[in-house]
Amino acid sequence: MIALTLAEVAEAVGGTLHNADPATVVTGSVEHDSRKVAAGGLYVAIVGERVDGHDFAGQALAAGAVAVLATRQLDVPTVLVDDVQTALGQLARAVVRRSDAEVVALTGSAGKTSTKDLIAQLLARRGETVFPPGSMNNEIGHPMTALRVEPSTKHLVMEMGARHKGDIAYLAEITPPTVGVVLNIGTAHVGEFGSKAGIAEAKGELVEALTSDGIAILNADDPLVRAMASRTKARVLYFGESPGADVRATGVRLDDAGRPQFTLTTPAGSAPVRLRLYGEHHVSNALAAAAVAVALGMSVDDTAAALGEAEALSRWRMEVVERADGVTVVNDAYNANPESMRAALRALVSMGGRGPERRRTFAVLGEMRELGEDSLTEHDAIGRLAVRLDVTRLVAVGGRDAACMELGARNEGSWGEESVLVSDADAAVELLRGQLRPGDVVLVKASRSVGLERVAEALLADGAAK
């Protein structure tokens, strides 16, 4: 974090000091886990459902913290506030305002984390870049990431999630964006927003937060995103495969492993790209990242080269590992919605290949949550798509929605034994252990709360033991 005195911290958050020297300087990181506190840091006492952070204030001071951000008086140096979460956002805002970092923020229904990782890897070529690990995109993770900014930071890349209207507007107040990227509008959280139009209304808060000096980067292939151009004062740059996109892909194809190749075309020229990531859906993610890089001054050749070297940084997102016996496990179990499910199934089939050398493909799919009244329809459609794509076997895991997915497969293709419903992850693992053979490709995907990553981890552990 940019160094601040405790007096400056208190002023930024509207708090008061207790048992604290105003001249003491916070030189370390800001942490809400007392086990991660280091010398010179600031400990944030968050009250959770099971744990009250105030109870660990003493441990944080013993570990080197100079003070605690808290809502009640403690026997240690304390910055007292009415609400710690609000104060955390205020402190992050103050730190970002003291920095010269360009803030790149992105949102969308699918692909946020993968695209954030791509953008960060591209911009790292231009200078020090701070970005969140995984999906720290809410009212706690967002400011915690922003507080990692240092005087030397050139870029701050932020992922913004939303479960309610106003969430993205709030996050944008903490880190006012220079560049705002909207990837797509799908059905993730449609149960919360009521419709795709409602989701678009919430996601568009990002481009509304841009000033006239900013840049809005919008998906030309998504009508709901393209329409957001009317909601921003910023300059608009379009990405996509549409002919009118400013940054577009042509000649898209997949190699034998399911990794995309294409020609990146921009107003400044073209260059070939070969991604290390798996699945055609990463073309759109790569184009969004390329649009950011080009908008901020990277050459087309440097952008294409950086895309070709970029890797998947976050866990359980199309994480591909081949076992010693030749079984390939694709762990995409971090989260799922209908759009990402369809993309993952197409990637699975691409990895399986075609013709006489085609590999058997297993889709181990759990339930997609928060789809509201569309849930049964969407699960049925995913089961039917698995049949149309000619997946070798669908293993649906879970309760009512998973049963609907498996029934959709049966109704589409009368699969019989080619589709099966199991109750939980353990049952899925047991089934697969009896059926997998060298050369098979296994996709594991579900909403995060289902915890289906346990299937992938068990299969990989089996492979390591052989």
HELIX and SHEET records of a PDB file:
HELIX    1   1 LEU A    6  VAL A   13  1                                   8    
HELIX    2   2 SER A   34  LYS A   36  5                                   3    
HELIX    3   3 GLY A   53  PHE A   56  5                                   4    
HELIX    4   4 ALA A   57  ALA A   62  1                                   6    
HELIX    5   5 VAL A   84  ARG A   98  1                                  15    
HELIX    6   6 LYS A  112  LEU A  123  1                                  12    
HELIX    7   7 GLY A  141  ALA A  146  1                                   6    
HELIX    8   8 ASP A  167  ILE A  174  1                                   8    
HELIX    9   9 VAL A  190  PHE A  193  1                                   4    
HELIX   10  10 LYS A  196  LYS A  203  1                                   8    
HELIX   11  11 GLU A  205  GLU A  208  1                                   4    
HELIX   12  12 PRO A  223  ARG A  226  1                                   4    
HELIX   13  13 ALA A  227  ARG A  231  5                                   5    
HELIX   14  14 HIS A  282  ALA A  295  1                                  14    
HELIX   15  15 VAL A  300  GLU A  309  1                                  10    
HELIX   16  16 PRO A  338  GLY A  352  1                                  15    
HELIX   17  17 GLY A  355  GLU A  357  5                                   3    
HELIX   18  18 GLY A  372  ASP A  374  5                                   3    
HELIX   19  19 SER A  375  ARG A  388  1                                  14    
HELIX   20  20 ARG A  400  GLY A  413  1                                  14    
HELIX   21  21 GLY A  416  GLU A  418  5                                   3    
HELIX   22  22 ALA A  425  ARG A  433  1                                   9    
HELIX   23  23 ARG A  448  VAL A  450  5                                   3    
HELIX   24  24 GLU A  453  ALA A  465  1                                  13    
SHEET    1   A 2 LEU A   4  THR A   5  0                                        
SHEET    2   A 2 VAL A  25  VAL A  26 -1                                        
SHEET    1   B 5 THR A  16  HIS A  18  0                                        
SHEET    2   B 5 THR A  78  LEU A  80 -1                                        
SHEET    3   B 5 ALA A  67  ALA A  70  1                                        
SHEET    4   B 5 LEU A  42  VAL A  44  1                                        
SHEET    5   B 5 VAL A  30  GLU A  31  1                                        
SHEET    1   C 9 THR A 129  VAL A 130  0                                        
SHEET    2   C 9 HIS A 155  GLU A 159  1                                        
SHEET    3   C 9 GLU A 102  THR A 107  1                                        
SHEET    4   C 9 VAL A 179  VAL A 182  1                                        
SHEET    5   C 9 ILE A 215  ASN A 219  1                                        
SHEET    6   C 9 ARG A 235  GLY A 240  1                                        
SHEET    7   C 9 VAL A 247  LEU A 254  1                                        
SHEET    8   C 9 PRO A 260  THR A 266 -1                                        
SHEET    9   C 9 GLY A 269  ARG A 274 -1                                        
SHEET    1   D 6 GLU A 319  GLU A 322  0                                        
SHEET    2   D 6 THR A 328  ASN A 331 -1                                        
SHEET    3   D 6 VAL A 441  LYS A 445  1                                        
SHEET    4   D 6 THR A 361  GLY A 366  1                                        
SHEET    5   D 6 ARG A 393  VAL A 397  1                                        
SHEET    6   D 6 SER A 419  VAL A 422  1                                        
END                                                                             
